[in-house]
Amino acid sequence: MSQQKKQNSYPNIFLLEHATNTSKTLFFENSIIRTYKKGESVFRDKEQVNVFYFLLSGYLSLYKISNNHEKKVIFICRPGEIINEVMIQKDYASIYAETLSKCEILAIEKKTLRSLMAQDYPIAESMMASMASKIRRLYRQLKNTPNSIKLDHQLASKIWKLGRDFGSPTENGIEIKFDITISFLADMLGTKRETVSRQFQKLSSLGIVSFNRRKLCITDLQALEEFIHTNSIS
């Protein structure tokens, strides 16, 4: 990880979308940018953290480790997002954060951002909106548990969401912008790699998805959507 002072403000930080120019200036004057390599840890569960982190570029996963020592990916963060809203309550992280690609991450001390939130209500409102968004996403995850939906459809749904949030059109289909493995998909679903591999092969045999040099590609989006919305294949 390298560290540097920022030179210019980044326009894609959602928390500042409706902030005053004065607040934006204070925000960037009191923050630093850290550069992380792919696979680096930003913070760990139960680690003391006294700053808020904002993802400026790249992609990052937030995950938990179960009692069985299995990884479960909870969220994938996109540029512009705050990574650790939960730190507004306590000084210790409750999740792991790890980069999925090279990332630029802005860090600002908790007391500084809390002061800006007190002075500029739209910043506080944006913080609450970010928390609400993550809560809604958690609700959807609870709904789509293995007990309530078949694993093949659950996997198909996850891939569709990856394509929606992180995909870009190519001549081969919709390609996810960062490297993905079967193991990572298993971490997203909270199940065994071997199980996900079998289900992925099922989708691949239907010409719906493929891997190309660790890049996940949706080769037939319409077929993927039809698969998700039907129960014709178990």
C-alpha positions as a printed Julia matrix, in Angstrom:
234×3 Matrix{Float64}:
   0.0     0.0     0.0
   1.27    3.46   -0.87
   0.02    6.77    0.43
  -0.11   10.26   -0.98
  -1.83   13.61   -0.56
  -4.64   14.13   -3.03
  -4.12   16.75   -5.69
  -7.65   17.18   -6.99
 -11.12   16.52   -5.68
 -12.9    13.43   -6.98
 -16.4    14.22   -8.26
 -17.72   10.67   -7.78
 -18.0    10.5    -3.99
 -21.7     9.97   -3.41
 -21.62   11.34    0.12
 -20.68   14.79   -1.25
 -23.25   14.89   -4.03
 -25.34   17.59   -2.33
 -22.69   19.04   -0.01
 -21.75   22.71   -0.07
 -18.55   23.78   -1.8
 -17.14   24.77    1.59
 -17.74   21.26    2.96
 -16.2    19.67   -0.14
 -13.09   21.82    0.25
 -12.74   20.93    3.93
 -13.32   17.26    3.13
 -10.46   17.05    0.62
  -8.13   19.29    2.62
  -8.42   16.88    5.56
  -8.16   13.58    3.7
  -5.45   11.47    2.1
  -5.45    8.96   -0.75
  -3.98    5.51   -0.29
  -3.21    3.17   -3.18
  -3.67   -0.57   -2.66
  -2.59   -3.49   -4.79
  -5.0    -6.26   -5.74
  -5.61   -8.66   -2.84
  -4.55   -6.25   -0.08
  -6.47   -5.93    3.17
  -7.84   -2.49    3.98
  -9.05   -3.51    7.44
  -9.99   -6.69    9.28
 -12.88   -7.78   11.45
 -12.52   -6.5    15.04
  -9.61   -4.24   14.04
  -9.61   -0.73   15.47
 -10.34    1.8    12.72
 -10.42    5.56   13.29
 -11.06    6.71    9.71
 -13.79    6.48    7.12
 -12.77    5.01    3.78
 -14.12    5.99    0.36
 -13.4     3.94   -2.75
 -12.2     6.22   -5.56
 -11.2     3.63   -8.15
 -11.15   -0.14   -8.48
 -13.31   -2.75   -6.75
 -13.36   -4.06   -3.19
 -15.14   -6.86   -1.33
 -16.55   -6.83    2.18
 -16.78  -10.27    3.73
 -17.23  -12.21    6.95
 -15.68  -15.46    8.18
 -18.16  -18.02    9.5
 -17.73  -20.24   12.55
 -16.65  -22.94   10.1
 -13.89  -20.63    8.82
 -15.65  -20.18    5.48
 -15.62  -16.82    3.7
 -18.92  -15.14    2.84
 -18.78  -12.09    0.59
 -21.46   -9.65    1.73
 -20.91   -6.66   -0.58
 -18.78   -5.59   -3.51
 -18.07   -1.85   -3.39
 -17.92    0.42   -6.42
 -16.05    3.71   -6.95
 -17.73    6.56   -5.11
 -19.01    4.44   -2.22
 -18.13    4.78    1.43
 -16.74    1.45    2.6
 -17.3     1.5     6.35
 -20.37    3.49    7.4
 -20.67    1.17   10.41
 -17.66    2.89   11.98
 -19.89    5.81   12.88
 -21.11    3.71   15.82
 -17.95    2.06   17.16
 -14.18    2.18   16.71
 -13.85   -1.48   15.69
 -14.59   -2.98   12.3
 -17.21   -5.71   12.07
 -16.21   -7.03    8.64
 -13.16   -7.65    6.44
 -12.34   -5.36    3.49
 -10.09   -6.67    0.69
  -9.29   -5.22   -2.73
 -10.36   -7.1    -5.86
  -8.18   -4.92   -8.09
  -5.75   -2.05   -7.76
  -7.62    0.58   -5.76
  -7.36    4.2    -4.75
  -9.03    4.75   -1.4
  -9.56    8.07    0.32
  -9.29    8.17    4.11
 -10.65   10.86    6.4
 -10.65   10.88   10.2
 -13.95   10.04   11.86
 -14.06   13.21   13.93
 -13.53   15.36   10.84
 -16.34   13.76    8.85
 -18.68   13.79   11.85
 -18.02   17.51   12.18
 -18.86   18.05    8.5
 -22.05   16.02    8.94
 -23.06   18.26   11.85
 -22.44   21.41    9.81
 -23.9    20.23    6.48
 -27.08   18.14    6.79
 -27.06   16.76    3.21
 -23.82   14.92    4.08
 -25.5    13.31    7.1
 -28.54   12.47    4.96
 -26.3    10.87    2.31
 -24.63    8.79    5.04
 -28.04    7.52    6.15
 -28.99    6.79    2.53
 -25.83    4.75    2.08
 -26.61    2.76    5.21
 -30.2     2.23    4.05
 -28.98    0.95    0.69
 -26.77   -1.66    2.35
 -29.62   -2.71    4.66
 -31.93   -3.23    1.68
 -29.25   -5.29   -0.05
 -28.93   -7.42    3.09
 -32.7    -7.97    3.1
 -32.51   -9.25   -0.48
 -29.63  -11.55    0.46
 -31.68  -13.01    3.31
 -34.58  -13.57    0.93
 -32.37  -15.37   -1.59
 -30.9   -17.92    0.81
 -30.25  -21.54   -0.24
 -33.32  -22.61    1.74
 -35.67  -20.42   -0.28
 -34.22  -20.64   -3.78
 -32.4   -23.36   -5.69
 -28.65  -22.92   -5.85
 -28.48  -22.83   -9.64
 -30.95  -19.96   -9.73
 -29.2   -18.27   -6.85
 -25.91  -18.44   -8.75
 -27.58  -17.17  -11.92
 -29.05  -14.25   -9.99
 -25.66  -13.35   -8.51
 -24.05  -13.41  -11.95
 -26.84  -11.25  -13.37
 -26.29   -8.67  -10.6
 -22.54   -8.71  -11.21
 -23.25   -8.0   -14.87
 -25.65   -5.19  -14.01
 -23.35   -3.5   -11.49
 -19.87   -4.27  -12.84
 -20.27   -5.44  -16.42
 -19.24   -3.84  -19.69
 -20.31   -4.88  -23.22
 -17.73   -6.78  -25.3
 -17.87   -8.78  -28.52
 -18.27  -11.94  -26.4
 -21.03  -10.59  -24.17
 -21.17   -8.69  -20.89
 -17.8    -9.04  -19.15
 -17.24   -8.35  -15.44
 -14.57   -5.69  -15.05
 -12.48   -7.42  -12.35
 -11.1   -10.96  -12.06
 -13.47  -13.57  -10.67
 -12.95  -17.23   -9.84
 -15.3   -20.07   -8.98
 -13.99  -19.8    -5.42
 -15.06  -16.15   -5.27
 -18.53  -17.03   -6.55
 -18.69  -19.68   -3.83
 -17.72  -17.04   -1.26
 -20.54  -14.83   -2.51
 -23.02  -17.66   -2.07
 -21.54  -18.97    1.17
 -21.21  -22.53   -0.11
 -18.61  -25.01   -1.31
 -16.48  -24.38   -4.38
 -17.21  -27.82   -5.81
 -20.95  -27.23   -5.56
 -20.75  -23.88   -7.35
 -18.46  -25.35   -9.99
 -21.12  -27.95  -10.89
 -23.83  -25.3   -11.1
 -21.62  -23.01  -13.17
 -20.93  -25.83  -15.61
 -24.69  -26.24  -15.99
 -25.06  -22.58  -16.97
 -21.99  -22.78  -19.19
 -23.35  -25.83  -21.03
 -26.45  -23.8   -21.84
 -24.29  -21.12  -23.45
 -25.27  -18.55  -20.81
 -21.91  -17.82  -19.14
 -18.21  -18.42  -19.7
 -14.77  -17.71  -18.27
 -12.04  -16.08  -20.34
  -8.71  -15.61  -18.5
 -10.4   -15.16  -15.12
 -12.94  -12.75  -16.61
 -16.54  -13.85  -16.08
 -18.68  -13.2   -19.15
 -22.45  -13.35  -19.6
 -22.62  -14.66  -23.14
 -26.42  -14.66  -23.4
 -28.14  -12.13  -21.14
 -31.65  -12.95  -22.33
 -31.16  -16.65  -21.64
 -29.76  -15.83  -18.2
 -32.81  -13.71  -17.34
 -35.15  -16.43  -18.59
 -33.31  -19.01  -16.5
 -33.67  -16.87  -13.37
 -37.4   -16.42  -13.85
 -38.27  -20.03  -14.56
 -38.01  -23.29  -12.68
 -37.65  -25.46  -15.75
 -34.16  -26.67  -14.74
 -33.44  -27.96  -11.24
